Amino acid sequence: MSFFISNAHAADAASAGGGFEFLIMIGIFFAIMYFMIIRPQQKKQKEHTSMLDSLAKGNEVTTSGGLIGKVTAIGDNLVEIKVAEGTLLRVQRHAVTAIMPKGTMKSL
């Protein structure tokens, strides 16, 4: 019956470079995360900040809530938007998501 049971062999000892290989894997993982997640997010944030800096009275904008209106006044933290005749809304400046082309409100 002993010929059915194979002899147990001792496992080879772990290689001495195991810690160094682990550090390389962590470095590669961080590089992938940086180029896939962090860098695009920073680029998007810079574009949004420059768009907010270029915001001017008379621009037609879209807010994060989906409202489209014309900028009538700009403050440090608030923007006043005219969405209809006699209807002015104040929204936080960072809630403006895009500057629309001139005439967008008329085409809607």
CORPEJO-V435368 format. One record per pair of residues at least 4 apart in sequence whose C-alpha atoms are under 8 Angstrom apart, sorted by the first residue. I is the first residue (numbers start at 1). J is the second residue. Records with the same first field share a line. If there is no record, write none. Layout:
# CORPEJO-V435368
I=J ; J
This chain:
# CORPEJO-V435368
1=5
2=6
14=18
17=21
18=22
19=23
20=24
21=25
22=26
23=27
24=28
25=29
26=30
27=31
28=32
29=33
30=34
31=35
32=36
33=37 ; 38
34=38 ; 39
35=39 ; 40
36=40
37=41
38=42
39=43
40=44
41=45
42=46
43=47
44=48
45=49
46=50
47=51
48=52 ; 97
49=53
50=54
51=55 ; 98 ; 99
52=93 ; 94 ; 96
55=59 ; 99
56=71 ; 74
57=70 ; 71 ; 72 ; 73 ; 74
58=70 ; 71 ; 72
59=70 ; 71 ; 99 ; 100 ; 102
60=68 ; 69 ; 70 ; 71 ; 99 ; 100 ; 101 ; 102 ; 104 ; 105
61=68 ; 69 ; 70 ; 71 ; 96 ; 97 ; 98 ; 99 ; 100
62=66 ; 67 ; 68 ; 69 ; 96 ; 97 ; 98 ; 99 ; 100
63=67 ; 68 ; 95 ; 96 ; 97 ; 98
64=95 ; 96 ; 97
65=95
67=83
68=83 ; 105
69=81 ; 82 ; 83 ; 84 ; 105
70=81 ; 82 ; 83
71=79 ; 80 ; 81 ; 82
72=79 ; 80 ; 81 ; 82
73=79 ; 80 ; 81
74=78 ; 79 ; 80
75=79
76=93
77=92 ; 93 ; 94
78=90 ; 91 ; 92 ; 93
79=90 ; 91 ; 92 ; 93
80=88 ; 89 ; 90 ; 91
81=88 ; 89 ; 90 ; 91
82=86 ; 87 ; 88 ; 89
83=87 ; 88 ; 89
84=88
91=95 ; 96
92=96
100=104
103=107
104=108
